[in-house]
Amino acid sequence: MNEPPIASVHNPAIWEQLPNAKLTSTARDVFDILTARQSPGGEVRIKQSELAERLGIPPSTVSRAMSELRDRGLIDARTRHGRVLIHPLFAGYESLAHMVHHIQDPDTFIWPLHFDSGDIRPPRRNDPRTGTSFDPNPGPDPDGGAPAPTPRPDLRLAG
């Protein structure tokens, strides 16, 4: 029995930019389901009614979330009934070689993303980590200072 290939390789550098899209929680939930159910290359076969049932929300709310994903460029605006295409930079692939070949293929249409891909947005004002050991800004280091983390290289998009 032939099992369909699994989309298990993603571009981690682009996923660090996803918070900059400033998606609503519903749009992020829909995007998470789409990425979990995609075939290699980013195609997802799912209806909005299935998404609504899975999330326990009205279909109109799923429709608004899908529109938000389209507006940000995370899914193709030419979505057909029951078929969604995730942006090639956010899609999953069978292997690293498959990802590189798909993105570099001249036949692969890479549409623009419509959100700032600069620095990651600052933490929320009411960050629940404040005052805990997970606090991202704890103030002076009590043990005299640890070495600064090495900065990550800037994101370089294919194309």
N, C-alpha and C positions, 0 to 999 in steps of 0.2 A: 504494500500500500504506500503510495507516494504522498508524503506529507508536504504541504506547501512550505516554501522557504520562509524563514523567520527574519524579520528586520531587527537585527540585534546590534548593529554598529551605527553610532550617531556621531556627529561632529560636536565634541564637547565645547569648543570655543564659541560656537554660535548659540548654544543653549545658555551660556552665561549672559547673553544679551536679552533673553526672553523677559526678564523683569522690566526692561525698558519699554516694552510694549504696553505696560500699564493696563493689562486686561482686567475685566471684572472677574469676580470669582466664578461666575457661571461660565464665562467664555474660557477661563483656564480649565475648568472641569471638563468642558466639551473638548478642548484641545488635548487634554490628557487622555481622554477616551479614544480620540482619533489616533493619536500617536501609538497608543497601546494596541490598536486593532489594525494598523497599517500593514500592507504587504511591502516587501523591499521596493524602494523607489518612491514611497509615500502615497500610494493609492489605498483608499479606504472605501469599502462597500458597506454603507450603513445609512439608514433613513433617519430623518429628523425625529420621526415618531419613536424609533427605537432608542435614540438618545434621550428623548423626553421620558420614556418609560424607565430607562436605566437610571436617570438622575431623579426621577420622581417630581418633575416639574412640567408645566404646560408646554405644548409644542411651540406656542408663540414666543416663549422665553428662550427656547433652543434656537428658534429662527433669529432672534435678536443677537444671540451669542455668535451664531454662524456669520451674521452680517458684520459683527465686530471683528471676527477673525479674518474675513475677507478684506475689510477696510484696512487692517494692519498689514495685509499681504501674507499672512501665515497659511492661508489656504487659497487655492486658485479661485478667482472670481467666476470662472466658467464651470462651476460645479453643476453636475447633472444629477437628476433624481437618483438617489441611492449611491452616488459615487462622488467622493471628495478627494482632491489631490492636495497633499501637504507640500508646502514650499520645499524645493529640493535641498536647501541648506538645513532644514529641520527634519527632513525625512530620515527614515532608518534604512539601512542597507544590509545585505548579506555579509559583506566583508569591507575592509578598508579599500581594497582595490576596486570593488564594485562602486563604492561611493565616489572615488576619484574619477573613475571612468564615466560615470553617469553625469557628474557635475561638469566635466570637461567636454563631454559630447556636444558638438555643435547643434544637434537636434533637441537638446534639453533646453526648454524655455525656463529661464530663471527670471521671474518677475520681481519688481522692486518690493522691498519691505518698507512699510510706512510707519516707522518709529525710529526714534533717536537711537543710534547704536554706539553712543559715546559711553561715558562712565555709567556704571550701575547706579540706579537711583538710590538716594540716601535711605536709611532705615525709616520705618514709620515713626510718627511722633510718639505714639503709645506702644513702644516696643516692649513686649512682655519679658524680654531678656534683661532689661535694665535692672541692675542691682544683683544679678545672679552671676554665677561663674561663666555663663554664656554671653555676658554683656560685651558687645562689640567695641564699646568705648569705656573701659573701666577706670580710666584716669591713670595716675602714676603707677608704674609696675612695682608691686611690693617687694619683689626679690631683686631689685637693683637694675632691672632691665635685661631683657632677653635680646638676642640678635634680631634685627629687623628681618621680616620675611623677604625673600627675593621677589621682586616684582615680576608678574607674568607678562609675557610679550603681548603686544597689541594684536588684536584680532585682524587677520587678513582674510578677506572674503575671496573666494575663487572667482575668476572671470576677468 
